[in-house]
Structures are given as C-alpha cells and as structure tokens.
Amino acid sequence: MSYKGKFRPKSPEKYVGDPTNIIYRSLWELKLMRHFDQHSSVIKWGSEEVVIPYLSPMDNRMHRYFPDFIVQMKMTDGLINTIIIEVKPLAQTKEPNKNQPKSRKYIKEVYTWGVNQAKWKAAEEYCKDRKWQFKIMTEKEIGIK
C-alpha cells in the first residue's frame, strides 16, 4: 500500500472542498479519512481546508498553517462539535532531548519543534475563538504502528 495518494470518498457530500482532490500523505491520514467518510456521527469533514496564520520563531515572519483535518461531529448529547486535527508521529510531539549531541539531526529536530509549537499555539487560539477543539493525533491514538 502506498503511503500517499488520492482518497475517493464513499460519501462525497460530507466532504468540505473538492471531493475529487483529497490527498493523503500517510497511512495515518488515510485511516482517519476512511473513518470520517464512513462514521455516522461525522457530519462534515475536510483535509487541509482551513488556513491558520502563525508567527514563525525561526524567521519572525507570518506563515500559513494548513492543519490536516477539520471535522464536524454530532455528539451523543446532540450537540455539534468542530475539531481541528493535526496528525504527527509521536516523536514529533515531544521536545528534543537537550542532552544529545548537537548534530544536524538535533538541529533539525529543534527547528521542527519550534515551528510546530508556533503552529499549534496559533491553532489552539484559532479554535478557542470559535469554541472549537484542537487535537494532535499520533499513531498511538490512530491505532497504526
């Protein structure tokens, strides 16, 4: 199975955006897309359909963050809940170990961590303003190793 490709929904009416151009970039994203498409509590969903501005700590400039998913779900109590979801490997959700050698790999990890923190902080504020939720999902929550 490919780790990236086009997803063809069985319920295209639920998709926010162009249902003929849904791209997945990991098996984790594909699994979530299938879940959103088929689960009865999901009213609408989209992939990289929301744009959140954020200030990068690396260049002190504004950038655009496209979270992986937006999902609108009907909860068991009847309320509608909107969730922005970012899919990341568990390792990228943890701060790099400061005691490791200062290699190129470490520097890249620190850079990625700094940018991700800025994106996630902006996403949390964006969601808070709209009474939405922001959630980071890893292979642990998705159920794929």
Residue frames as a rotation matrix with the C-alpha (Angstrom) as fourth column:
MET 1
0.574 0.819 0.000 0.00
0.819 -0.574 0.000 0.00
0.000 0.000 -1.000 0.00
SER 2
-0.126 -0.590 0.798 1.19
0.550 -0.711 -0.439 3.49
0.826 0.383 0.414 -0.85
TYR 3
-0.384 -0.086 -0.919 1.93
0.890 -0.298 -0.344 5.98
-0.244 -0.951 0.191 1.92
LYS 4
-0.519 0.319 -0.793 0.44
-0.187 -0.948 -0.259 8.78
-0.834 0.014 0.551 -0.16
GLY 5
-0.840 0.298 0.453 -2.22
0.539 0.361 0.761 9.08
0.063 0.883 -0.464 -2.79
LYS 6
-0.688 0.694 0.213 -5.74
-0.570 -0.698 0.434 10.23
0.450 0.177 0.875 -3.58
PHE 7
-0.854 0.498 0.148 -8.68
0.186 0.559 -0.808 9.32
-0.485 -0.663 -0.571 -1.39
ARG 8
-0.715 0.698 -0.031 -12.04
-0.217 -0.181 0.959 8.70
0.664 0.693 0.281 -3.04
PRO 9
-0.806 0.407 0.430 -14.87
-0.480 -0.024 -0.877 9.15
-0.346 -0.913 0.215 -0.52
LYS 10
-0.765 0.642 0.054 -17.95
0.618 0.706 0.345 6.94
0.183 0.297 -0.937 -0.49
SER 11
0.358 0.854 -0.378 -19.88
0.905 -0.416 -0.083 9.90
-0.228 -0.312 -0.922 0.96
PRO 12
-0.505 -0.678 0.534 -18.61
0.803 -0.596 0.004 12.88
0.316 0.431 0.846 -1.06
GLU 13
0.292 0.713 0.638 -21.47
0.312 -0.701 0.641 15.06
0.904 0.012 -0.427 0.19
LYS 14
0.845 -0.023 -0.534 -19.82
0.533 -0.053 0.845 15.06
-0.048 -0.998 -0.032 3.65
TYR 15
-0.088 -0.996 0.003 -16.56
0.981 -0.086 0.173 16.48
-0.172 0.018 0.985 2.31
VAL 16
0.763 0.177 -0.622 -15.87
0.167 -0.983 -0.074 20.21
-0.624 -0.047 -0.780 2.62
GLY 17
-0.184 -0.826 -0.532 -13.96
-0.572 -0.350 0.742 21.16
-0.800 0.441 -0.408 -0.52
ASP 18
0.129 0.140 -0.982 -13.33
-0.970 0.223 -0.096 19.28
0.205 0.965 0.165 -3.75
PRO 19
0.503 0.129 0.854 -14.08
-0.539 0.820 0.194 15.57
-0.675 -0.558 0.482 -3.12
THR 20
0.979 -0.191 0.069 -12.17
0.172 0.597 -0.783 14.63
0.109 0.779 0.618 -6.28
ASN 21
0.258 -0.933 0.251 -8.91
-0.047 -0.271 -0.961 16.07
0.965 0.236 -0.114 -4.96
ILE 22
0.851 0.015 0.524 -8.39
-0.524 -0.015 0.852 14.64
0.021 -1.000 -0.005 -1.46
ILE 23
0.228 -0.882 -0.413 -4.71
-0.290 0.343 -0.893 13.82
0.929 0.324 -0.178 -0.87
TYR 24
0.992 -0.059 0.111 -3.37
-0.090 0.287 0.954 11.70
-0.089 -0.956 0.279 1.96
ARG 25
0.376 -0.926 -0.017 0.31
-0.682 -0.265 -0.682 11.82
0.627 0.268 -0.732 2.92
SER 26
-0.746 -0.572 0.341 0.44
-0.658 0.549 -0.515 8.93
0.107 -0.609 -0.786 5.38
LEU 27
-0.582 0.529 -0.618 -1.38
0.294 0.845 0.446 5.74
0.758 0.078 -0.647 6.29
TRP 28
-0.721 0.309 -0.620 -2.49
0.603 -0.162 -0.781 7.52
-0.342 -0.937 -0.069 9.46
GLU 29
-0.690 0.472 -0.548 -4.23
-0.528 -0.847 -0.064 10.22
-0.495 0.246 0.834 7.41
LEU 30
-0.648 0.439 -0.622 -5.79
-0.447 0.442 0.778 7.58
0.616 0.782 -0.090 5.16
LYS 31
-0.678 0.394 -0.620 -7.19
0.640 0.733 -0.233 5.70
0.363 -0.555 -0.749 8.15
LEU 32
-0.658 0.438 -0.612 -8.74
0.264 -0.628 -0.732 8.89
-0.705 -0.643 0.297 9.54
MET 33
-0.716 0.394 -0.577 -10.19
-0.691 -0.518 0.504 9.80
-0.101 0.760 0.643 6.14
ARG 34
-0.661 0.467 -0.587 -11.88
0.048 0.807 0.589 6.42
0.749 0.361 -0.556 5.92
HIS 35
-0.642 0.392 -0.659 -13.25
0.759 0.205 -0.618 6.88
-0.107 -0.897 -0.429 9.44
PHE 36
-0.694 0.362 -0.623 -14.60
-0.158 -0.920 -0.360 10.39
-0.703 -0.151 0.695 8.72
ASP 37
-0.740 0.359 -0.569 -16.13
-0.630 -0.073 0.773 9.28
0.236 0.930 0.281 5.44
GLN 38
-0.487 0.496 -0.719 -17.93
0.074 0.844 0.532 6.25
0.870 0.206 -0.448 6.90
HIS 39
-0.822 0.133 -0.553 -18.77
0.569 0.179 -0.803 7.21
-0.007 -0.975 -0.222 10.50
SER 40
-0.020 0.953 0.302 -22.40
0.842 -0.147 0.519 8.24
0.539 0.265 -0.800 11.00
SER 41
0.485 0.214 -0.848 -21.60
0.759 -0.585 0.286 10.88
-0.435 -0.782 -0.446 13.66
VAL 42
-0.633 -0.720 -0.285 -19.37
0.418 -0.627 0.657 12.82
-0.652 0.297 0.698 11.23
ILE 43
0.494 0.841 -0.219 -21.50
0.335 -0.417 -0.845 15.49
-0.802 0.344 -0.488 9.55
LYS 44
0.957 -0.288 0.021 -18.75
-0.110 -0.431 -0.896 17.19
0.267 0.855 -0.444 7.53
TRP 45
0.492 -0.870 -0.048 -15.00
0.357 0.151 0.922 16.91
-0.794 -0.470 0.385 7.20
GLY 46
0.960 -0.272 -0.063 -12.18
-0.182 -0.439 -0.880 18.42
0.211 0.856 -0.471 5.19
SER 47
0.500 -0.866 -0.022 -8.47
0.797 0.450 0.403 17.87
-0.339 -0.219 0.915 4.62
GLU 48
-0.572 -0.799 -0.186 -6.19
0.717 -0.597 0.361 20.92
-0.399 0.073 0.914 4.68
GLU 49
-0.008 0.697 0.717 -9.21
0.829 -0.396 0.394 23.17
0.559 0.597 -0.575 4.10
VAL 50
0.921 0.270 -0.281 -8.51
0.388 -0.704 0.595 25.58
-0.038 -0.657 -0.753 6.99
VAL 51
0.068 -0.902 0.426 -5.74
0.535 -0.327 -0.779 28.20
0.842 0.281 0.460 6.92
ILE 52
0.869 0.128 -0.479 -4.34
0.491 -0.354 0.796 29.49
-0.067 -0.926 -0.371 10.22
PRO 53
0.497 -0.733 0.464 -1.77
-0.140 -0.596 -0.791 32.32
0.857 0.328 -0.398 10.23
TYR 54
0.870 -0.284 -0.403 1.13
0.475 0.263 0.840 31.91
-0.133 -0.922 0.364 12.65
LEU 55
0.712 -0.698 0.078 4.34
-0.680 -0.713 -0.168 33.74
0.172 0.066 -0.983 13.53
SER 56
0.722 -0.517 -0.460 7.38
0.371 0.850 -0.373 31.53
0.584 0.099 0.806 12.98
PRO 57
0.882 -0.452 -0.131 10.02
-0.042 -0.352 0.935 31.78
-0.469 -0.819 -0.330 15.70
MET 58
0.244 -0.832 0.498 12.67
0.800 0.463 0.382 30.90
-0.549 0.305 0.778 13.10
ASP 59
-0.535 -0.445 0.718 12.34
0.799 -0.541 0.261 33.98
0.273 0.714 0.645 10.89
ASN 60
-0.614 0.358 -0.704 9.88
0.385 -0.642 -0.663 36.13
-0.689 -0.678 0.256 12.91
ARG 61
-0.840 0.371 -0.395 7.55
-0.540 -0.498 0.679 36.29
0.055 0.784 0.619 9.88
MET 62
0.014 0.936 0.351 3.94
-0.697 0.261 -0.668 35.34
-0.717 -0.235 0.656 9.36
HIS 63
-0.939 -0.217 -0.268 3.27
-0.341 0.697 0.631 32.00
0.049 0.684 -0.728 7.64
ARG 64
0.074 0.991 -0.111 0.19
-0.968 0.098 0.232 29.93
0.241 0.091 0.966 6.83
TYR 65
-0.856 -0.249 0.454 -0.58
-0.410 0.861 -0.301 26.66
-0.316 -0.444 -0.838 8.60
PHE 66
-0.072 0.803 -0.592 -2.91
-0.838 0.273 0.472 24.13
0.540 0.530 0.653 6.97
PRO 67
-0.366 -0.030 0.930 -3.95
-0.741 0.614 -0.271 21.63
-0.563 -0.789 -0.247 9.68
ASP 68
-0.986 -0.153 0.065 -4.59
-0.092 0.829 0.552 18.11
-0.138 0.539 -0.831 8.41
PHE 69
-0.547 0.837 -0.027 -8.31
0.662 0.451 0.599 17.94
0.513 0.310 -0.800 9.13
ILE 70
-0.765 0.550 0.336 -11.41
-0.643 -0.622 -0.446 19.81
-0.036 -0.557 0.829 10.17
VAL 71
-0.747 0.522 -0.411 -14.25
0.390 0.846 0.364 17.59
0.538 0.111 -0.836 11.37
GLN 72
-0.506 0.700 0.503 -17.78
-0.830 -0.553 -0.065 18.46
0.233 -0.451 0.862 12.39
MET 73
-0.805 0.147 -0.575 -19.38
0.195 0.981 -0.023 15.75
0.560 -0.130 -0.818 14.52
LYS 74
0.191 0.891 0.411 -22.74
-0.593 -0.229 0.772 15.23
0.782 -0.392 0.485 16.14
MET 75
-0.803 -0.539 0.255 -22.12
-0.493 0.360 -0.792 14.17
0.335 -0.762 -0.555 19.72
THR 76
-0.707 0.518 -0.481 -24.24
0.553 0.829 0.081 11.69
0.441 -0.209 -0.873 21.70
ASP 77
-0.470 0.533 -0.703 -25.92
0.577 -0.417 -0.702 14.61
-0.668 -0.736 -0.112 23.52
GLY 78
0.476 0.715 0.513 -26.98
0.837 -0.188 -0.515 16.06
-0.271 0.674 -0.687 20.14
LEU 79
0.622 -0.316 -0.716 -24.53
-0.178 -0.948 0.264 18.96
-0.762 -0.037 -0.646 20.18
ILE 80
0.885 -0.396 0.244 -22.34
0.331 0.168 -0.929 19.66
0.327 0.903 0.280 17.16
ASN 81
0.591 -0.777 -0.219 -18.59
0.070 -0.221 0.973 19.72
-0.804 -0.590 -0.076 17.85
THR 82
0.923 -0.381 -0.048 -15.96
-0.118 -0.164 -0.979 21.07
0.365 0.910 -0.196 15.45
ILE 83
0.646 -0.751 0.137 -12.42
0.125 0.281 0.952 19.73
-0.753 -0.598 0.275 15.80
ILE 84
0.650 -0.621 -0.439 -9.21
-0.697 -0.257 -0.669 20.70
0.303 0.741 -0.600 14.02
ILE 85
0.855 -0.335 0.396 -6.88
0.072 0.833 0.549 17.69
-0.514 -0.440 0.736 13.90
GLU 86
0.332 -0.848 -0.413 -3.15
-0.928 -0.216 -0.304 17.57
0.169 0.484 -0.859 13.21
VAL 87
0.998 -0.056 0.005 -1.60
0.055 0.995 0.084 14.14
-0.009 -0.084 0.996 12.54
LYS 88
0.341 -0.936 0.085 2.01
-0.847 -0.345 -0.403 13.73
0.407 0.065 -0.911 13.68
PRO 89
0.131 -0.408 -0.904 4.37
0.262 0.893 -0.365 10.93
0.956 -0.188 0.224 14.65
LEU 90
0.871 0.225 -0.437 4.55
0.453 -0.019 0.892 10.66
0.192 -0.974 -0.119 18.45
ALA 91
0.020 -0.969 -0.248 8.28
0.986 -0.022 0.168 11.51
-0.168 -0.248 0.954 18.32
GLN 92
-0.566 -0.243 0.788 7.49
0.540 -0.832 0.131 14.94
0.624 0.499 0.601 16.81
THR 93
0.479 0.799 0.362 5.13
0.137 -0.476 0.869 15.80
0.867 -0.367 -0.337 19.65
LYS 94
0.790 -0.302 -0.534 7.93
0.587 0.121 0.800 15.71
-0.177 -0.945 0.273 22.21
GLU 95
0.839 -0.529 -0.124 10.63
-0.533 -0.846 0.001 18.31
-0.106 0.065 -0.992 22.78
PRO 96
0.533 -0.713 -0.455 14.07
-0.019 0.528 -0.849 17.18
0.846 0.461 0.267 21.53
ASN 97
0.785 -0.330 -0.525 16.44
0.618 0.359 0.699 15.87
-0.042 -0.873 0.486 24.21
LYS 98
0.894 -0.419 0.159 18.81
-0.393 -0.904 -0.170 18.72
0.215 0.089 -0.973 25.10
ASN 99
0.433 -0.753 0.496 21.46
-0.511 0.248 0.823 16.27
-0.743 -0.609 -0.277 26.32
GLN 100
0.670 -0.189 0.718 22.06
0.574 0.745 -0.340 14.66
-0.471 0.639 0.608 22.93
PRO 101
-0.440 -0.898 -0.007 24.99
0.644 -0.320 0.695 15.70
-0.626 0.301 0.719 20.70
LYS 102
0.200 0.487 -0.850 24.35
-0.178 -0.836 -0.520 18.89
-0.964 0.255 -0.081 18.73
SER 103
-0.639 -0.374 0.672 24.29
0.482 0.486 0.729 17.13
-0.599 0.790 -0.130 15.35
ARG 104
-0.924 0.348 -0.159 22.49
-0.337 -0.542 0.770 18.21
0.182 0.765 0.617 12.16
LYS 105
-0.422 0.790 -0.446 19.70
0.471 0.611 0.637 15.82
0.775 0.059 -0.629 13.10
TYR 106
-0.308 0.259 -0.915 19.32
0.921 -0.161 -0.355 17.50
-0.239 -0.952 -0.189 16.52
ILE 107
-0.856 -0.057 -0.514 19.29
-0.002 -0.993 0.114 20.98
-0.518 0.098 0.850 14.97
LYS 108
-0.775 0.612 -0.156 16.58
-0.187 0.014 0.982 19.88
0.603 0.791 0.104 12.52
GLU 109
-0.270 0.674 -0.688 14.54
0.815 0.540 0.208 18.43
0.512 -0.505 -0.695 15.39
VAL 110
-0.508 0.022 -0.861 14.82
0.643 -0.655 -0.396 21.70
-0.573 -0.755 0.319 17.35
TYR 111
-0.950 0.140 -0.278 13.79
-0.284 -0.752 0.594 23.69
-0.126 0.644 0.755 14.29
THR 112
-0.564 0.768 -0.304 10.78
0.129 0.446 0.886 21.42
0.816 0.460 -0.350 13.60
TRP 113
-0.288 0.420 -0.861 9.78
0.951 0.233 -0.204 21.51
0.115 -0.877 -0.467 17.27
GLY 114
-0.736 -0.061 -0.674 9.90
0.287 -0.930 -0.230 25.34
-0.613 -0.362 0.702 17.34
VAL 115
-0.867 0.435 -0.244 7.82
-0.433 -0.416 0.800 25.72
0.247 0.799 0.549 14.19
ASN 116
-0.426 0.733 -0.530 5.30
0.420 0.679 0.602 23.08
0.801 0.033 -0.597 15.31
GLN 117
-0.477 0.225 -0.849 4.90
0.845 -0.148 -0.514 24.76
-0.241 -0.963 -0.119 18.69
ALA 118
-0.854 0.142 -0.500 4.12
-0.193 -0.980 0.050 28.08
-0.483 0.139 0.865 16.97
LYS 119
-0.717 0.612 -0.334 1.62
-0.294 0.169 0.941 26.40
0.632 0.773 0.059 14.63
TRP 120
-0.375 0.581 -0.723 -0.10
0.688 0.696 0.203 24.53
0.621 -0.422 -0.660 17.44
LYS 121
-0.655 0.124 -0.745 -0.33
0.555 -0.590 -0.586 27.61
-0.512 -0.798 0.318 19.66
ALA 122
-0.851 0.351 -0.390 -1.93
-0.505 -0.749 0.428 29.55
-0.142 0.561 0.815 16.78
ALA 123
-0.570 0.652 -0.500 -4.33
-0.020 0.597 0.802 26.64
0.822 0.467 -0.327 16.14
GLU 124
-0.495 0.369 -0.787 -5.35
0.861 0.333 -0.385 26.49
0.120 -0.868 -0.483 19.81
GLU 125
-0.731 0.200 -0.652 -6.10
0.096 -0.916 -0.389 30.24
-0.675 -0.347 0.651 19.81
TYR 126
-0.817 0.423 -0.393 -7.95
-0.512 -0.216 0.832 29.98
0.267 0.880 0.392 16.48
CYS 127
-0.471 0.634 -0.614 -10.11
0.386 0.773 0.503 27.17
0.793 0.000 -0.609 17.85
LYS 128
-0.616 0.208 -0.760 -10.68
0.749 -0.143 -0.647 28.85
-0.243 -0.968 -0.068 21.21
ASP 129
-0.866 0.261 -0.426 -12.03
-0.308 -0.950 0.045 31.97
-0.393 0.170 0.903 19.43
ARG 130
-0.493 0.669 -0.557 -14.58
-0.681 0.102 0.725 29.77
0.542 0.736 0.406 17.60
LYS 131
0.074 0.433 0.898 -15.38
-0.902 0.413 -0.124 27.43
-0.424 -0.802 0.421 20.52
TRP 132
0.694 -0.017 -0.720 -13.81
-0.442 0.779 -0.445 24.55
0.568 0.627 0.533 18.59
GLN 133
0.765 -0.519 0.381 -11.24
-0.111 0.477 0.872 21.99
-0.635 -0.709 0.307 19.72
PHE 134
0.392 -0.733 -0.556 -7.69
-0.829 -0.019 -0.559 21.45
0.399 0.680 -0.615 18.53
LYS 135
0.755 -0.102 0.648 -6.26
-0.309 0.817 0.488 17.95
-0.579 -0.568 0.585 18.77
ILE 136
-0.116 -0.828 -0.548 -2.94
-0.987 0.158 -0.030 16.39
0.112 0.537 -0.836 17.82
MET 137
0.839 0.402 0.367 -3.28
-0.429 0.903 -0.010 12.71
-0.335 -0.149 0.930 16.92
THR 138
-0.261 -0.957 -0.129 -0.36
-0.938 0.220 0.267 10.30
-0.227 0.191 -0.955 16.76
GLU 139
-0.414 0.027 -0.910 -0.03
-0.468 0.851 0.239 6.67
0.780 0.525 -0.340 15.73
LYS 140
-0.997 0.015 -0.077 -0.94
0.075 0.473 -0.878 5.86
0.024 -0.881 -0.473 19.33
GLU 141
-0.435 0.893 -0.117 -4.46
-0.403 -0.309 -0.861 7.36
-0.805 -0.327 0.494 19.05
ILE 142
-0.002 0.423 -0.906 -4.99
-0.998 -0.052 -0.022 6.30
-0.056 0.905 0.422 15.44
GLY 143
0.537 0.222 0.814 -4.01
-0.429 0.903 0.037 2.70
-0.727 -0.369 0.580 16.09
ILE 144
0.931 -0.361 -0.057 -1.33
0.119 0.447 -0.886 2.21
0.345 0.818 0.460 13.44
LYS 145
0.611 -0.779 -0.144 2.24
0.334 0.089 0.938 1.39
-0.718 -0.621 0.314 14.39
